[in-house]
Amino acid sequence: MSHQHYYQTLGQLLQVSDVERRTVVCGAHTGSEALFQNGTLVASLGSATDGWDSDEVLREQLSSPLEVVIFGGGHVGLELAHLCVRLGLRHTIVDDRVEFCNRERFGEATLLCLPFDEVFAQDRGWNRPIFIIVTRGHDHDRLCLEHCLAMNHRYLGMIGSRTKVAQTFAHLTDRGFSPSQLDTVHAPIGLKIGAVTASEIALSIMAEVVSSYRSGAQQVVRLDSALLALQAHNRHIAVRVIGKSGSAPAEVGFTLALFEDGSTAGTIGGGVVEALAIEEAKWMASDGSIVDHTTHFDLSAGEAASIGMVCGGKIEVLFQRR
């Protein structure tokens, strides 16, 4: 499989659900990797054809970046947007009222100031988003919920009393939605913390959202969609953090790509280590005989001081020709 087809396949898989990436990190097949979804091998890249369950393989849970879509730009929607900014979450505000959907009110959000039914009339490019429905009226809530249920998402919640929720669910049942579909809806939305004010309600909602995407013991690597697109269409050296100890400013899964024109995208934590890794990637790019390999960068106290670092720790980096 070509690297273009491999990365395109990865992007398509992430639109459906999370993906497990298994990478050979030592031995003759270092750098080979494979994609598994629901335990099934879907694609592979490199010289390895089997052995994906061996101890020489790094397993990572891959997911798309988190994106929050908030239907309703009122008081709760505004407080939710503030929390999205604090949490570093990309977010979109949807409302049909200009006074509640404008740049002065939402400085960092994507804005869709349209009638709610028109929002769903075209593909918005949302990739398994987090849907939060907090509009000003039952009819709008019901319309948004019906459309959101028909779309692939990672979380879906709707504000409202138990009576309103029951009425909405009865309507959707009549519209053909199954009990299993309705069971996925968080309604009434939010954790039960006795919230009263808009700020408290937003806090209860975002606490539930965070709990939903942080659940599970395995750390999730969220792949940058822009970097993935660049990797799919350009030859490059992939530089990936595959191991870490101590307080080094990087996490397993951090990825940087060095392209043929010398440009880079992504990061492995910045600083001196990233600069050294880029130099090694350039050396690999200039010599076609250099195979995929790993390099350890030691930021222990003594060595850290000599290169201007004080964080300490060690990281292991994998260099792959793609």
C-alpha positions in Angstrom: 0.0 0.0 0.0 1.3 3.5 -0.9 1.8 6.0 1.9 -0.9 8.2 0.2 -3.5 5.5 0.3 -2.5 4.5 3.8 -3.0 8.1 5.2 -6.2 8.6 3.2 -7.5 5.3 4.7 -6.6 6.5 8.2 -8.5 9.7 7.6 -11.6 7.9 6.4 -11.5 5.4 9.3 -11.4 8.2 11.8 -14.6 9.6 10.5 -16.3 6.4 11.7 -14.6 5.6 15.0 -11.3 5.5 16.8 -8.5 3.5 15.3 -5.7 1.4 16.8 -2.3 2.0 15.3 0.3 -0.7 15.8 3.9 0.3 15.0 7.0 -2.0 15.0 9.6 -0.1 17.1 12.5 -2.5 17.0 14.0 -5.2 14.8 14.2 -5.6 11.1 10.7 -4.2 10.5 11.1 -1.0 12.5 8.8 1.7 11.2 6.2 -0.7 9.8 2.7 0.1 11.0 -0.8 -1.2 10.7 -4.3 0.1 11.4 -6.9 -1.9 13.3 -10.6 -0.9 13.7 -12.7 -3.0 16.1 -9.9 -5.5 16.2 -9.7 -6.1 12.5 -6.6 -5.3 10.4 -7.6 -2.7 7.8 -4.4 -1.3 6.4 -0.6 -1.6 6.8 2.5 0.2 5.6 6.0 -1.1 5.5 7.8 -4.4 5.3 6.0 -6.2 8.1 3.1 -8.5 7.1 2.3 -10.1 10.5 3.5 -10.1 14.1 1.3 -7.2 15.0 0.7 -8.8 18.5 4.3 -9.0 19.4 6.2 -7.2 22.2 8.0 -5.2 19.5 4.9 -3.3 18.6 3.7 0.0 20.1 -0.1 0.3 20.3 -1.8 3.6 20.2 -5.4 4.6 20.2 -6.0 7.2 17.5 -8.9 9.7 17.3 -9.9 12.8 15.4 -9.6 16.2 17.1 -12.4 17.2 19.4 -14.9 19.6 18.0 -17.9 21.0 19.8 -21.1 22.2 18.0 -23.4 24.2 20.2 -26.9 24.8 19.0 -28.1 28.0 20.7 -26.1 31.2 21.4 -28.0 32.3 24.5 -26.7 32.5 28.1 -25.8 28.8 28.4 -24.3 28.7 24.9 -22.1 31.7 25.8 -20.9 30.1 29.0 -20.2 26.9 27.1 -18.2 28.7 24.6 -16.1 30.3 27.4 -15.3 26.8 28.7 -14.5 25.5 25.2 -11.9 28.3 24.9 -10.4 27.4 28.4 -10.3 23.7 27.4 -8.7 24.4 24.0 -11.7 22.9 22.2 -12.6 24.0 18.7 -16.2 25.0 18.7 -19.1 26.2 16.5 -22.1 28.3 17.5 -25.3 27.8 15.6 -28.2 30.3 16.1 -30.7 32.0 13.7 -30.5 35.3 15.7 -27.6 37.7 14.7 -27.7 39.3 18.2 -26.8 35.9 19.7 -24.4 34.8 16.9 -21.8 37.4 16.2 -18.1 37.9 16.5 -18.4 40.4 19.4 -20.2 37.7 21.5 -18.1 34.7 20.4 -14.6 35.8 19.7 -13.1 32.4 18.9 -16.0 30.3 17.6 -17.0 29.3 14.1 -20.3 31.0 13.6 -23.3 29.7 11.7 -26.0 32.3 11.8 -28.7 30.5 9.9 -32.2 29.0 10.5 -31.5 25.6 12.2 -33.0 23.5 9.4 -30.7 25.2 6.8 -27.6 24.3 8.9 -28.2 20.6 8.1 -28.9 21.2 4.4 -25.2 20.8 3.5 -22.1 19.0 4.8 -20.4 21.2 7.4 -17.3 19.0 7.5 -17.9 18.0 11.1 -15.9 14.8 12.1 -17.7 12.9 14.9 -18.5 16.1 16.7 -19.7 16.7 20.2 -23.3 18.0 19.8 -24.8 20.2 22.6 -28.4 21.4 22.1 -29.4 24.4 24.1 -31.7 26.4 21.9 -34.4 28.8 23.0 -37.4 26.6 22.1 -38.6 23.0 22.2 -39.3 22.9 18.4 -35.7 24.0 17.7 -34.3 21.5 20.1 -36.4 18.7 18.6 -35.3 19.6 15.0 -31.7 19.7 15.9 -31.8 16.5 17.9 -33.5 14.7 15.0 -30.8 15.7 12.6 -27.9 15.1 15.0 -29.1 11.6 15.7 -28.8 10.8 12.0 -25.2 11.9 12.0 -22.0 10.2 13.3 -21.1 11.8 16.6 -19.1 11.1 19.8 -21.5 12.8 22.2 -25.0 14.2 21.9 -26.9 16.0 24.7 -30.0 18.2 24.9 -31.1 20.6 27.7 -34.6 20.4 29.1 -36.8 19.0 31.8 -37.7 15.3 32.0 -41.2 16.1 30.8 -39.8 17.9 27.7 -37.3 15.1 27.1 -40.0 12.5 27.3 -42.2 14.4 24.8 -39.3 14.9 22.4 -38.4 11.2 22.6 -42.0 10.2 22.0 -42.0 12.4 18.8 -38.8 10.9 17.6 -40.0 7.4 18.2 -43.0 8.1 16.0 -40.5 9.4 13.4 -38.8 6.0 13.4 -35.9 6.4 15.8 -35.2 3.2 17.8 -34.8 3.0 21.6 -31.1 2.2 21.2 -30.6 5.4 19.3 -32.4 7.5 21.8 -30.5 5.8 24.6 -27.3 7.5 23.3 -28.7 11.0 24.0 -27.7 12.7 27.2 -30.9 14.2 28.3 -31.5 16.0 30.5 -27.9 17.1 29.7 -25.1 17.5 32.3 -23.9 16.0 35.5 -26.2 16.3 38.5 -24.5 19.1 40.6 -27.6 21.1 41.4 -26.8 23.7 38.8 -28.9 26.8 38.7 -27.2 29.7 36.9 -26.1 29.6 33.3 -22.5 29.3 34.3 -23.2 26.3 36.6 -25.4 24.6 33.9 -22.5 25.0 31.4 -20.1 23.6 33.9 -22.3 20.6 34.5 -22.6 20.0 30.7 -18.9 20.3 30.0 -18.0 18.1 33.0 -20.2 15.4 31.4 -18.6 16.0 28.0 -15.1 15.8 29.4 -16.0 12.6 31.2 -17.3 11.1 28.0 -14.1 11.7 26.0 -11.7 11.0 28.9 -13.3 7.7 29.9 -11.2 4.6 29.4 -7.8 3.8 30.7 -5.9 4.1 27.5 -4.4 7.4 26.4 -5.8 8.7 23.2 -3.7 10.3 20.5 -5.7 13.0 18.7 -4.4 13.4 15.1 -4.4 16.8 13.6 -6.5 16.6 10.4 -4.5 19.2 8.6 -1.2 17.4 9.2 -2.8 14.1 8.2 -3.9 15.6 4.9 -0.4 17.0 4.2 1.1 13.5 5.0 -1.3 11.9 2.6 -0.3 14.1 -0.4 3.5 14.7 0.2 6.6 12.6 0.6 8.1 13.2 4.1 10.0 12.0 7.0 7.7 11.3 9.9 9.1 12.1 13.4 7.0 10.5 16.2 7.4 10.4 19.9 7.0 6.7 20.9 8.3 6.8 24.5 8.7 9.2 27.3 9.9 9.2 30.9 10.1 12.1 33.4 8.9 15.6 32.6 10.0 16.0 29.0 7.7 18.4 27.2 6.3 15.8 24.8 3.7 13.0 24.9 3.6 9.6 23.1 1.9 10.3 19.7 3.3 13.8 19.1 4.2 13.9 15.4 6.2 16.2 13.2 6.6 15.8 9.4 9.6 17.1 7.4 8.7 17.5 3.8 10.9 17.5 0.7 11.0 21.3 0.4 12.4 21.5 3.9 9.1 22.7 5.5 7.7 21.1 8.6 4.3 20.6 10.1 3.3 19.3 13.6 5.4 19.2 16.7 7.1 16.9 19.1 7.1 19.4 21.9 9.3 22.2 20.7 12.6 23.4 22.1 16.1 22.0 21.6 14.9 18.4 21.2 12.6 19.3 18.3 15.4 21.2 16.6 17.8 18.2 17.0 15.1 15.8 15.7 14.5 18.0 12.7 18.3 18.0 11.9 18.3 14.2 12.1 15.2 14.0 9.8 17.0 16.3 7.3 20.0 13.9 7.5 17.7 11.0 6.8 16.0 12.8 3.9 19.4 13.5 2.3 20.6 9.9 2.4 18.2 7.3 0.9 20.2 4.5 2.5 19.1 5.4 6.0 16.4 3.1 7.2 13.6 3.8 9.7 15.1 3.9 13.2 14.6 5.2 16.7 16.7 7.8 18.6 16.8 8.5 22.4 17.0 12.1 23.6 18.1 12.3 27.2 17.1 15.5 29.1 18.5 14.4 32.4 19.6 17.2 34.7 23.2 17.2 33.6 22.6 17.0 29.9 19.6 19.3 30.1 21.7 22.1 31.5 24.2 21.8 28.7 21.6 22.4 26.0 19.5 24.9 27.9 16.8 22.6 29.1 15.7 22.2 32.8 12.7 20.0 32.4 14.6 16.6 32.6 13.3 13.3 31.4 13.9 11.2 28.3 12.0 10.7 25.1 12.3 8.1 22.3 11.6 9.2 18.8 10.9 7.1 15.7 12.0 8.4 12.3 10.0 6.9 9.3 10.5 7.5 5.6 7.1 8.2 4.0 
